[in-house]
Amino acid sequence: MSAIDPRQTSWLQRVVETVSRVGYAIVAPVFDESFLDAVREAMYRVQRLLIAEVGQARLDRAGELGVLRLMLKYDPLFFRFLEHDEMLAVIDAVLDSTAVMHLQNGFILPFFPPGQAPAVFQRRFHMDFPRVLNGYLMSVNILVAIDPFTAANGGTLVAPGTHQSPAPPPVEELESRAVPVECPAGGLVVFDSTLWHAAGPNTSGRDRLGVNHQFTRSYLKQQIDYARALGDTVVLAQKPRTQQLLGWYTRVPTSLSEYYRPEAERLYRKHQG
């Protein structure tokens, strides 16, 4: 699949149409190399902090490979993704301006000799939003390629046309239809979260880095309660649109005092001007 050039006036329409038809679309680089260099450095730093806080044994028990969760807690650089014009434009076009971020996860996919990669969850075909609701799009992923995604370094395997499938396709069919995503560094892989996909094997001799975002309709629960996890001070220091994405305006009251706040102070607001 060729990358869609965000400099073209019709690029958003092409993204929407391609995601609807094929299940995914690739957008040409929108992040520059200096930012990507800073993100690479930050991801390895966050990985060390996560291991120190959570412990390698607990991370191993989770059955994940190089997954970095809640990076926003450890480095404010990761807020920059939520302020990026092209990212926001895709969210608005595919979902809605009231969408929230279900997750932001970093991936440091290590390399292994052929046939030696562990059989962890992300290497098995799966949907990130395992619910099909009559074709209604509830969730979209925007995966940022920090390094180039290639067949050799474990670029995400996607099974085109398997999105919005009412029944899981047979594994043999997924494997036969799967193609590795080829995306340049700084580009975006936008996909319907019901698309069947898996991490490919990385045999390149070096790590492959990416940052995955999943955005959903505002009334769905997030993987992590970012508003609580980051705290009021951190969230309120962000731009209003970032606050919306973090779930600041979709909180649930925990007392009658919070429930009976004046309308302008309510925890749940449909729109934020």
N, C-alpha and C positions, 0 to 999 in steps of 0.2 A: 504493500500500500504506500502510495506517495504521500509525503507530508503536506498539509494544508498551510499555505503561507498567510500568516496573520496580517500582512500588509495589504492584502487584497480586500476590497470592500465587502465581498460576499462570503468572507471566510467563516463567519459564525453560522450562517445558513448552511454552508457545506458541512460544518461540524455536526450540526443538529441532524441533518439529513443522513450523513454517513453513520452516525451512531444509531439512528433509528433503523437504517437498512442493514448494516453489517454488524452492529454491536459495538464498534469502536472506531476511533479516528485518531490520527497522528497530526499534531500541530508542530510546525517548524519552530526552531529555538526562539524562546521569548525571554530567557534569562542569559545574561552575559557571563563570560568566563571568570571574571573577577568575583562575581557573586557565587558561582559554582565552586570556586576554590575555597571561599570562606565557608560554604556549606559543608564541603568535604572535611575540612579541618574540624568544624563544629560537631559533625556526626561522630567522628572518632572520639572526640572529647566527651560527648554525651554517652557514648557506649561505655567508656571507662567509669563515668559517674553512675550509670545504671547498674553496672556489675558491682560497684562498691556498695550501693544502697540496697539492691534487691538480693544480690548474691548469685553467683554462677549456677549453683545447684538448683535454685528455684527457677531460673531462666531455662535451664536444661529440662526440668520437669514439664515446663509449658510446651515443650515440643516445637519450639521455634528456632529459626536459624538466622541470626543477625538482625532481629527485629528490634527497633528502638521506639518505645511508646512514650508519650507525654514529653516529647523533646522541648516543648514550649516552656516547661518548668525549669529546664536547665540552661537554656540559651535563648534570649529574645530574638535572635536572628531569624528563628523559624516563624515569627509573626509576619515577616516580610512576604511570605507566600500568600498570606490572607489579605494583603494589600495590593497585590499585583493586578493591573488593569485587565490583562488577557484572562487571567484566572477568574476574576470576578465576572467578566463578560460571558465566559462559558457557563458559569453557574447560573447566571440570570437567564441565558438563552435556553439551556437544557432543563433547568428546574424552575427557580423563582428567586427573587431578591430576598425572600424571607427564609431561604434555606439555612440549615445549620450544618456545622461540620461534625459528622459522626466520628471521624478519626483523622489523625495525622500521624502516620507511622513512617519511620525511616527504615530503609533496608540496606544493610551491608552484607551483600551476598558473597561469601567466600568461595574461592575456587577449590575444586577437587579434581584429581585425575579421573578420566572417563570411567563411569560405573561405580565410583566410590562415594558419591554424594549421599548423605543420610536421607532416609525416607521420611522427612518432616512434612507437616501439614501443607505448607505453602507449595510444596512440590507435587501435591496431588490436585487434580482438577476440582474446582469448587466455584461457587458463586459467592460474591461478597454480600449480596442481599438475597438470601435464599427464599424469597417470596415472589410469586408471580401473580399479579392482580389485574387480570384481563388486559394486559398490555400497558397499564398505566405506569409511567416512569416515576418511581419513588426515590431512586438513589442513583447517583453517578460518581464515578471515580475519576480523579485527575492525578495521574502518576507523572511526576516530574523526573526526567532522566538527568541525574546529576553527572553520571558517566554515560557515554553512548551505550545504547542497548543494541546488542548484536546476538546472533545465534550462538557465537562462541562464548560470550560471557554471561549467558543465562537470561537474555532478554525474555520478558514475559511471553509465555506460550498462550495464544488465544485461539479459541475455536469459533471462527466467524459464523454468524447466523444462529448461534445457540442461545442468544439472549431471549428473554421472555418465553422460554420453553416451559410448557405446563408440566412436563415430566422430565426427569434427568435423562439425558442422552446416554446410551451405553458407553462404557469406558473405551471400547474399541473404536467407536465412532469419534469420540473426542480426540483420541490419539491420532487417528487418520486425518482428521480435519485441522488439527492444530498447526499453527504457523508461529514462528518466533517474531516478536515485534522488533522492528528495526527503527530506532529513534535516535537522532543525534543528541548530544549533550545540550541541556537547556530546553529541549523540546517537551511536549506534553503528550501523554497517551490518555485520551478521554474515552471512557467506556461505560456502557450501561452496566450497573453493578450486578445484574442478573446474568451477564455473559460468563460462560464457563472458561476458566483460565487457570494457569499454574506457573510457578517460577520454573524457568528452564535450567538445565545443568550448566554451571559455570566451569568451563575447562580452559579458560583463557590465561591462567597463570597469575591473575590479580583480582582483587575484589571488584565488584560492580555495585555502585551506589545509586539509590533512588529514594524519592520521598513520595509516599502514597497519601492522597487525600480522598476521603469519601464524604460526599455531601448528600443530605437527605431533606425531605420535606420537614418543615419545622416542628411537626407534632410527633415525630419519632424520637425515641430516646437515643442518646449518644452512647458510644462505647465507654467513654469516660466523661464524667460530669466536669467539663473543663472549667466552668465558672467556680465551682467549689474547689477543684484541684489546684487552680492557680490563685484563687483568692480575690476578694473585691478590689484591693489596691491595684493589682496587676491588670485585671480586666478593665477597670475604669480608666486606666492610663492608655488604653488602645482607642483607635478610631471607632466611631459608632458602628460602621459596617463590620469591623472585626468583632466587636462585642456581640453583634447579631449572630455571626458565624460560630462564636464560642458558646452560644446558648444563653447569653445573659438575659435575653428577652423571652426566653421560653422556660423559665424556672417555675417550679411548683411551690406554692405556699406551704410553709411548715407550721403555721399557726393562724388563728383567727385574726390576729393583729395584721399579719401580712396579707391575708385574704381581703380584709376590708380597707386596704389602702386606697387613697384617691386614685382615680383612673390613670392619671399621668405617672403614678408611682408603682403601678402594678408590676408584678414580676413577669407576667406573660403579656406581651404586646404583639399584635400581628404585624404591624409596620413600625419602622423606626426611621423618622425623617432626618 
